């Protein structure tokens, strides 16, 4: 099996979320093989989960004054400060029998691939067994959800997923470094910066020689190849995905979506 790989590039928050949704919709509509994408965020941004209350859980004024974009995802989960990281996204349709029809077991499969990739860099990550409980802290990295990755009890990756029409989109952040003070200034959290520091770690804090985003992406690609038994062919967005992404970016830029979560159905195309 050969899947498409979209190489690492950086976009702003609204483009990133629009591209992910466009890939997912086109995958469902045209029954395409899965797509793995790696990307960064320029400028830095805070993304919030679909069900979060932006007014209560984010320091929106702090984001504006710091020049940090704020965007709502179509996936669940908690808020993430995207700065020095590699974000992965994997979109797969219903015809892929490789993945179970279960969010937790899909998380486990993908996290195992990510752990294999980190092992290529000499980092031993394991899957957290604790599950996230309702009503807990709004910051994704305050605590690991079940099957997310930790290193010596400190969270290194946070992921979120949406399932629709038999397929799924999962994306997540692998931290290169972590800034607890900046995170606490942007995302409302009962945990002070020193506690966040004890709970979260960036991969470049764990290895003697820091790696680039591109080197991390190559290690993660190998992890997915070995973990799933698939190959990847480098590719680009199709014209249809670019066009749909451009239309969807207007939604992600709007306050009606980000602040008010104006509800909409999720079509298969």
Residue pairs with C-beta under 8 A, 6 or more apart in sequence:
1 33
1 98
1 229
1 230
1 231
2 33
2 230
2 231
2 232
2 233
3 33
3 34
3 35
3 36
3 230
3 231
3 232
3 233
4 32
4 33
4 34
4 35
4 36
4 232
4 233
4 235
5 35
5 36
5 37
5 221
5 232
5 233
5 234
5 235
6 23
6 35
6 36
6 37
6 38
6 39
6 234
6 235
6 236
6 237
7 38
7 217
7 234
8 38
8 39
8 40
8 86
8 213
8 214
8 217
9 39
9 40
10 39
10 40
10 41
10 42
11 19
11 39
11 40
11 41
11 42
12 41
12 42
12 43
12 45
12 69
13 41
13 45
13 47
13 69
13 70
13 71
13 82
13 252
14 69
14 71
14 249
14 252
14 253
15 245
15 249
16 39
16 41
16 45
16 71
16 87
17 47
17 71
17 72
17 73
17 74
17 248
17 252
18 245
18 246
18 247
18 248
18 249
18 251
18 252
19 37
19 39
19 237
19 241
19 245
20 37
20 74
20 89
20 91
20 169
20 171
21 74
21 169
21 245
21 248
22 237
22 241
22 242
22 244
22 245
22 248
23 35
23 37
23 89
23 91
23 169
23 237
23 241
24 91
24 162
24 164
24 167
24 169
25 244
25 267
25 268
25 269
26 32
26 238
26 240
26 241
26 244
26 269
27 34
27 35
27 91
27 92
27 93
27 167
28 93
28 94
28 164
28 165
28 167
28 268
28 269
29 268
29 269
31 93
31 95
32 93
33 96
34 90
34 91
34 92
34 93
34 96
35 89
35 90
35 91
35 235
36 88
36 89
36 90
36 221
36 224
36 232
37 88
37 89
37 90
37 91
38 86
38 87
38 88
38 213
38 217
38 220
39 86
39 87
39 89
40 85
40 86
40 87
40 213
41 69
41 82
41 83
41 85
41 87
43 67
43 68
43 69
44 66
44 67
44 68
44 69
44 81
44 82
44 83
45 68
45 69
45 70
45 71
45 81
45 82
46 58
46 63
46 68
46 69
46 70
46 71
46 79
46 80
46 81
46 82
46 186
46 187
47 70
47 71
47 72
47 73
47 79
47 80
47 82
48 54
48 57
48 58
48 70
48 71
48 72
48 73
48 78
48 79
48 138
48 258
49 72
49 73
49 75
49 76
49 77
49 78
49 79
49 140
49 160
50 72
50 73
50 74
50 75
50 76
50 162
50 261
51 76
51 261
52 58
52 72
52 78
52 79
52 138
54 60
54 70
54 72
54 258
54 259
54 261
55 259
56 138
56 188
57 79
57 138
57 187
57 188
58 70
58 79
58 138
58 186
58 187
58 188
59 185
59 186
59 187
59 188
60 70
60 259
62 68
62 185
62 186
63 69
63 70
63 186
66 182
66 185
66 186
68 81
68 186
70 258
71 252
71 258
72 252
72 257
72 258
72 261
73 160
73 171
74 162
74 169
74 266
75 160
75 161
75 162
75 169
75 170
75 171
76 160
76 161
76 162
77 140
77 145
77 158
77 159
77 160
77 161
78 132
78 137
78 138
78 139
78 140
78 142
78 158
79 138
79 139
79 140
79 187
80 139
80 140
80 141
80 158
80 173
81 179
81 182
81 183
81 186
81 187
82 173
83 179
83 182
84 175
84 176
84 177
84 179
84 202
85 173
85 174
85 175
85 176
86 173
86 174
86 176
86 213
86 216
86 217
86 220
87 171
87 172
87 173
87 174
88 114
88 171
88 172
88 174
88 220
89 169
89 170
89 171
89 172
90 110
90 169
90 170
90 171
90 224
91 167
91 168
91 169
92 98
92 99
92 167
92 168
93 165
93 166
93 167
94 165
94 166
94 167
96 167
98 228
98 230
99 106
99 109
99 168
100 106
100 109
101 166
103 161
103 163
103 168
104 146
104 147
106 161
106 168
106 170
107 145
107 146
107 147
107 148
107 159
107 161
107 170
108 127
108 147
109 227
109 228
110 159
110 170
110 172
111 127
111 147
111 148
111 149
111 157
111 159
112 127
112 227
113 220
113 223
113 224
113 226
113 227
113 228
114 125
114 149
114 157
114 172
114 174
114 220
114 223
115 125
115 126
115 127
115 149
115 223
116 222
116 223
116 224
116 226
116 227
117 216
117 219
117 220
117 221
117 222
117 223
117 224
118 124
118 125
118 149
118 156
118 174
118 203
118 219
118 220
118 223
119 125
119 223
120 219
120 222
120 223
121 203
121 207
121 211
121 215
121 216
121 219
122 207
123 151
123 156
123 203
123 206
123 207
124 151
125 149
125 150
125 151
125 156
125 157
126 149
126 150
126 151
127 147
127 148
127 149
127 150
128 144
128 145
128 146
128 147
128 148
128 149
128 150
128 155
129 146
130 143
130 144
130 145
130 146
131 145
131 146
132 143
132 144
132 145
132 146
136 142
136 143
137 143
137 189
137 190
137 191
138 187
138 188
138 189
139 183
139 187
139 188
139 189
139 191
139 196
140 158
140 160
140 173
141 155
141 158
141 175
141 178
141 183
141 196
141 199
141 200
142 189
142 191
142 196
142 199
143 155
143 199
144 150
144 155
145 158
145 159
148 155
148 157
148 158
148 159
148 172
149 155
149 156
149 157
150 156
151 201
151 206
152 201
154 198
154 199
154 200
154 201
155 199
155 200
155 201
156 174
156 175
156 200
156 201
156 202
156 203
157 172
157 173
157 174
157 175
158 172
158 173
159 170
159 171
159 172
159 173
160 170
160 171
160 172
161 168
161 169
161 170
162 168
162 169
162 266
164 266
164 268
165 268
174 203
174 216
174 220
175 200
175 201
175 202
175 203
176 202
176 203
176 204
176 210
176 211
176 213
176 216
177 202
177 204
177 205
178 196
178 197
178 200
178 201
178 202
178 205
180 193
180 194
180 196
180 197
180 200
181 193
183 189
183 193
183 196
184 191
184 192
184 193
184 196
189 196
191 199
203 211
203 216
204 210
204 211
211 219
221 232
224 230
224 232
225 231
225 232
237 245
251 257
252 258
254 262
256 262
